[in-house]
Amino acid sequence: MADHPELVTVTVAGQLLGLPIHQVHDVFVPSDMTPVPLAQPEVTGLLNLRGRVVTAVSLRRRMGIDGKGPAGRPMAVGVESRGEAYGLLVDEVGEVLRLDPKAIQPNPVHMDRRWVGLSKGVHQLDGRLLIVLDVDAVLAFDKDSEAA
């Protein structure tokens, strides 16, 4: 991580998450999603974002959170991983935070093991727990299903 990592905050099912800003390219409202037959459940479809095909991934499903998102249209955060473009579907996009790297703590021992594998650590922020996501781990779900 950089000297003072900057994170784009997003919310999924009330949980505050942080994505490293250097991997975030866009924030957009997804439209005209094309389903992908036989894709992993996390893959909600393909999007056309300014002429580029983007794989839409439900962060809610990826994190094992049940239920539907809030009414209305979801937001998407465009990220890049291993040369591929993805749109992470989230409930809400927040602000950009600059954190002191010393303030980022290891994952709590009681944290859901599915989340531990997706997290670089946590940060206590105004009475809320911010989970710092590892974007590459979030998008490595195809390896999870191969192992199953």
C-alpha positions in Angstrom: 0.0 0.0 0.0 1.1 3.6 -0.6 2.2 5.9 2.2 -1.3 7.0 2.9 -3.7 4.7 1.1 -6.7 6.3 -0.5 -9.9 4.3 -0.6 -13.2 4.7 -2.3 -15.9 3.8 0.2 -18.9 1.7 -0.8 -21.7 0.2 1.2 -23.2 -3.3 0.8 -26.1 -4.4 3.1 -25.1 -1.6 5.5 -21.4 -2.7 5.7 -18.8 -0.1 4.9 -16.1 -1.3 2.5 -13.1 0.4 1.0 -11.6 -0.2 -2.4 -8.0 1.0 -3.2 -8.5 4.1 -5.4 -5.6 3.1 -7.8 -7.8 0.2 -8.9 -11.0 2.2 -9.3 -11.6 3.7 -12.8 -15.3 4.7 -12.8 -18.4 5.0 -10.8 -21.6 4.4 -12.8 -25.2 3.3 -12.8 -25.3 0.0 -14.7 -27.8 -0.5 -17.5 -28.6 -3.0 -20.2 -27.0 -6.0 -18.5 -26.7 -9.2 -20.6 -26.9 -12.4 -18.6 -24.0 -14.9 -19.0 -25.3 -18.5 -19.2 -23.6 -20.9 -16.7 -21.6 -18.2 -15.1 -20.8 -18.2 -11.4 -23.6 -16.8 -9.3 -21.5 -13.7 -8.5 -21.5 -12.7 -12.2 -24.7 -10.9 -12.8 -24.0 -10.2 -16.5 -22.0 -8.2 -19.1 -22.2 -4.4 -19.5 -21.1 -2.1 -22.3 -19.3 0.8 -20.7 -18.3 3.4 -23.3 -17.6 0.6 -25.9 -15.8 -1.7 -23.5 -17.3 -5.0 -22.3 -17.3 -5.1 -18.5 -18.2 -8.1 -16.3 -20.7 -7.1 -13.7 -20.0 -8.8 -10.3 -22.4 -8.6 -7.3 -20.3 -7.7 -4.3 -23.3 -8.7 -2.2 -23.2 -12.3 -3.6 -19.4 -12.4 -3.5 -19.4 -11.6 0.2 -22.1 -14.2 0.9 -24.8 -11.7 1.9 -28.3 -12.9 1.5 -31.2 -10.8 0.2 -31.7 -8.1 -2.4 -30.2 -4.7 -2.4 -32.2 -1.5 -1.7 -35.0 -0.6 -4.1 -33.9 1.4 -7.1 -30.9 1.0 -9.3 -27.6 -0.3 -7.9 -24.4 1.6 -8.3 -21.3 0.1 -9.9 -17.6 0.8 -9.3 -15.5 0.1 -12.3 -12.2 -1.7 -11.4 -9.4 -3.4 -13.3 -7.8 -6.6 -12.3 -5.3 -8.7 -14.3 -6.1 -6.7 -17.4 -9.8 -7.3 -17.3 -12.5 -4.7 -16.5 -15.2 -5.3 -13.9 -18.1 -3.5 -12.5 -18.6 -4.2 -8.8 -22.3 -3.8 -8.0 -22.8 -2.0 -4.6 -25.7 -0.5 -2.8 -24.1 2.9 -2.4 -20.9 4.8 -3.2 -19.5 7.0 -0.5 -16.4 9.2 -0.4 -12.7 8.9 -0.9 -10.8 8.5 2.4 -7.1 8.8 3.0 -6.0 6.5 5.8 -2.9 6.4 8.0 -1.5 2.9 7.2 -0.8 2.4 10.9 -4.6 2.7 11.6 -5.4 -0.3 9.4 -5.7 -3.3 11.7 -5.6 -7.1 11.0 -9.0 -8.8 10.4 -10.8 -9.6 13.6 -10.6 -13.2 14.7 -14.4 -13.5 14.7 -14.8 -12.1 11.1 -16.6 -14.5 8.7 -13.9 -16.5 7.0 -15.3 -15.7 3.5 -14.7 -12.0 4.3 -11.2 -12.6 5.7 -10.1 -14.0 2.3 -11.3 -10.8 0.6 -9.9 -8.3 3.1 -6.6 -6.6 3.5 -7.6 -5.5 7.0 -10.0 -3.2 8.8 -10.2 0.3 10.1 -12.4 1.7 12.9 -14.2 4.8 11.6 -16.6 6.8 13.6 -18.1 3.7 15.3 -18.2 1.7 12.1 -15.9 -0.9 10.8 -14.4 -0.2 7.4 -13.3 -3.4 5.7 -10.4 -2.7 3.2 -11.1 -5.0 0.3 -8.4 -6.8 -1.8 -9.8 -6.3 -5.3 -7.8 -9.1 -6.8 -9.0 -11.5 -4.2 -12.6 -10.3 -4.7 -12.3 -11.1 -8.4 -10.6 -14.4 -8.0 -14.0 -16.2 -7.4 -13.4 -18.5 -10.4 -10.6 -20.2 -8.5 -13.0 -20.7 -5.5 -15.5 -22.6 -7.7 -12.7 -24.7 -9.2 -11.5 -25.8 -5.8 -15.1 -26.8 -4.7 
